Amino acid sequence: MNDLEITDLTYSYTGTVRSLDRVSMSVEAGSIVGFMGPNGSGKSTLIKNVFDLLRSQSGSITINGSPHGTPDAKDSAIYLSSNDYLPEFLTAAEYLAMIGRFYGMTVDEGAARDLFRRFSMEGRYDDLIEDYSHGMRKKTQLVAALLARRRLTVIDETLNGIDIEAMHLAEKELAGLRDEGLSVLLCTHDFPVLERLADRVVFLDYGSVVYDAPTGELVEEHGSLERMVYDYIGSDDR
């Protein structure tokens, strides 16, 4: 079963130029899928369509088997955006409790504090978010997803800006989600992270899927994901 299924998704902001052109892709249950593409390729537009932040114009999207706009679908997924805009007037404890209420769950405060400790934020759990650095806000977003443990976690460049130690822990925790049979769509340009974590990679450009294959096959064919991307960007086929 696929936790995310996108079929022939088309979207245009202007009515003439398509930001997404009949895109089809999936995220299998118990897998991590890397999602890459140059700026303007349509990645954020696709993610916003998945979470019904943009109204889909053509095609279909299901999350955990339900149409993406339904309550069941929205309860099955969590979205970590590329920005760090969190409610600054809340403490992390209040923010995480709010996220828990969105999903009808009570946050395990002991688990939350332990994650804060492991992400080198011990003693900051009850502080206002307005006093957090960029990296601390990013890590708080990750903690929210790790506590919520939805069928599908979508991470849109959220790992950018966190320190090396936190990145190592994040990789371990995301692999743990996969081991539990949950799934992750990981949007990042950190090629080594994708080579270590992703079961498959989808590469998008000009609103179309260029590559969609197991990570190992792409690395074997091109030498590395970095080489694959740079060869494609410099080719006449683009």
C-alpha positions in Angstrom: 0.0 0.0 0.0 1.1 3.5 -0.7 0.8 6.2 2.0 0.9 8.8 -0.7 -0.4 8.3 -4.3 -0.3 11.2 -6.8 -1.7 10.6 -10.2 -1.6 13.0 -13.2 -1.4 16.0 -11.0 -1.5 19.3 -13.0 -1.4 22.8 -11.6 -1.0 26.2 -13.1 -0.8 29.6 -11.4 -1.4 31.6 -14.6 -3.6 29.3 -16.6 -1.0 29.0 -19.4 2.3 27.9 -17.9 2.0 24.6 -15.9 3.9 24.5 -12.6 3.0 20.8 -12.5 2.4 18.8 -15.7 0.6 15.4 -15.2 2.9 14.4 -12.3 2.5 10.9 -11.0 4.5 9.6 -8.0 4.0 7.6 -4.8 5.5 7.0 -1.4 5.2 3.4 -0.3 4.3 2.6 3.3 7.5 1.9 5.3 9.7 3.9 3.0 11.7 7.1 2.7 11.4 8.9 -0.7 13.9 11.7 -1.5 12.3 14.6 -3.4 14.7 16.9 -5.4 14.6 19.6 -8.1 15.9 23.0 -8.9 14.2 26.1 -7.6 11.0 26.6 -9.5 10.7 23.0 -10.4 7.3 22.6 -8.8 8.3 20.8 -5.5 6.6 23.3 -3.1 3.6 23.5 -5.4 3.2 19.7 -5.3 3.5 19.6 -1.5 1.0 22.4 -1.1 -1.4 20.4 -3.4 -0.9 17.3 -1.2 -1.9 19.2 1.9 -4.8 21.0 0.2 -3.1 24.4 0.7 -3.6 24.8 -3.1 -6.8 23.5 -4.7 -5.8 20.7 -7.1 -6.9 21.5 -10.7 -6.4 18.1 -12.3 -5.5 14.6 -11.2 -5.8 12.8 -7.9 -4.0 12.6 -4.6 -4.6 10.1 -1.8 -3.0 9.8 1.6 -3.3 6.5 3.4 -5.9 5.5 0.8 -8.2 8.5 1.4 -8.7 11.6 -0.9 -6.2 14.2 0.3 -8.9 16.8 1.3 -10.7 14.5 3.7 -10.4 14.5 7.5 -9.0 11.0 7.4 -6.2 12.0 5.0 -5.3 15.1 6.9 -5.2 13.1 10.1 -2.7 10.7 8.5 -0.1 13.3 7.5 2.1 16.0 8.9 3.9 18.7 7.0 7.2 20.4 8.1 7.6 23.5 6.0 10.8 25.0 4.7 10.4 28.1 6.8 10.7 28.4 10.5 7.5 30.4 11.1 6.3 29.1 14.5 3.9 30.9 16.9 6.4 33.0 18.8 4.0 33.8 21.6 3.9 30.1 22.6 6.4 28.1 24.5 7.6 24.9 22.9 5.5 22.9 25.4 2.4 24.9 24.4 3.2 24.5 20.7 3.6 20.8 20.9 0.4 20.4 22.9 -1.4 22.4 20.2 0.0 20.1 17.5 -1.2 17.1 19.5 -4.7 18.5 19.8 -4.8 18.9 16.0 -4.3 15.2 15.8 -6.5 14.2 18.7 -3.6 13.0 20.8 -2.1 13.9 24.1 1.6 14.7 23.9 3.9 12.5 26.0 5.7 15.2 27.9 8.4 12.9 29.0 9.1 11.8 25.4 9.0 15.5 24.3 11.5 16.6 27.0 13.8 13.7 26.1 13.8 14.6 22.5 14.6 18.2 23.4 17.5 16.9 25.5 18.8 14.7 22.7 18.5 17.6 20.2 20.7 19.7 22.6 17.8 21.9 23.8 17.6 20.7 27.4 16.1 23.4 29.6 14.5 25.2 26.7 11.2 23.2 26.6 9.2 25.8 28.5 10.8 28.9 26.9 9.0 31.1 24.4 9.7 30.3 20.8 10.5 33.9 20.1 13.7 33.3 22.0 14.7 30.4 19.8 17.4 30.5 17.1 16.6 29.4 13.6 18.1 25.9 14.2 16.1 25.5 17.4 12.9 26.2 15.6 13.8 23.7 12.9 14.5 21.1 15.6 11.2 21.9 17.3 9.4 21.2 14.0 11.2 17.8 13.9 10.2 17.0 17.4 6.6 17.7 16.6 6.7 15.2 13.7 8.5 12.6 15.8 5.9 12.9 18.5 2.9 12.9 16.1 4.1 9.8 14.2 1.7 10.1 11.3 1.4 7.6 8.4 3.1 10.2 6.2 5.7 12.8 7.2 6.6 15.4 4.6 9.8 17.4 5.3 10.3 20.4 3.0 14.0 21.5 3.5 13.4 21.4 7.3 16.8 19.8 7.9 18.6 22.9 6.5 20.0 25.0 9.3 20.4 22.3 12.0 23.8 21.4 13.4 25.7 18.2 12.5 24.9 16.4 15.7 21.1 17.1 15.3 21.3 16.0 11.6 22.8 12.7 12.7 20.0 12.2 15.3 17.3 13.3 12.7 18.6 10.6 10.3 18.4 8.0 13.0 14.9 9.0 14.0 13.6 9.2 10.4 14.9 5.7 9.8 13.1 4.7 13.0 9.8 5.9 11.4 10.4 3.8 8.4 11.2 0.8 10.6 7.8 1.2 12.2 6.1 1.0 8.8 5.6 4.7 8.5 6.7 6.8 5.5 8.6 10.0 4.8 8.8 12.3 1.8 12.1 14.1 2.3 12.6 17.2 0.2 16.3 18.2 0.4 19.3 19.0 -1.8 21.7 17.3 0.7 22.8 14.5 -1.6 24.7 12.4 1.0 21.7 12.4 3.3 19.5 11.1 0.5 22.1 8.4 -0.4 22.2 7.3 3.2 18.4 7.5 3.9 16.2 7.4 0.8 14.9 4.1 -0.6 14.1 5.9 -3.8 14.5 9.4 -5.3 12.1 11.5 -7.4 13.7 14.4 -9.3 11.4 17.1 -10.6 12.2 19.8 -13.2 9.9 22.3 -14.9 6.9 20.5 -13.3 7.7 17.1 -14.7 9.3 14.0 -13.2 12.8 13.4 -14.7 13.9 10.5 -12.5 11.9 8.2 -10.3 13.9 5.1 -9.3 15.5 3.3 -6.3 18.4 5.3 -4.9 20.9 2.5 -5.3 20.1 2.2 -9.0 20.5 5.9 -9.6 23.9 5.9 -7.7 25.1 2.9 -9.6 24.1 4.4 -13.0 25.5 7.9 -12.4 28.1 7.5 -9.7 26.3 9.7 -7.2 23.1 11.7 -6.9 25.2 14.8 -7.1 26.7 13.7 -10.5 23.2 12.7 -11.7 21.8 16.2 -11.0 24.7 18.1 -12.3 24.9 16.0 -15.5 21.2 16.6 -16.1 21.4 20.3 -15.5 24.2 20.7 -17.9 22.7 18.5 -20.6 20.9 19.5 -23.8 17.8 17.5 -22.7 16.7 19.9 -20.1 
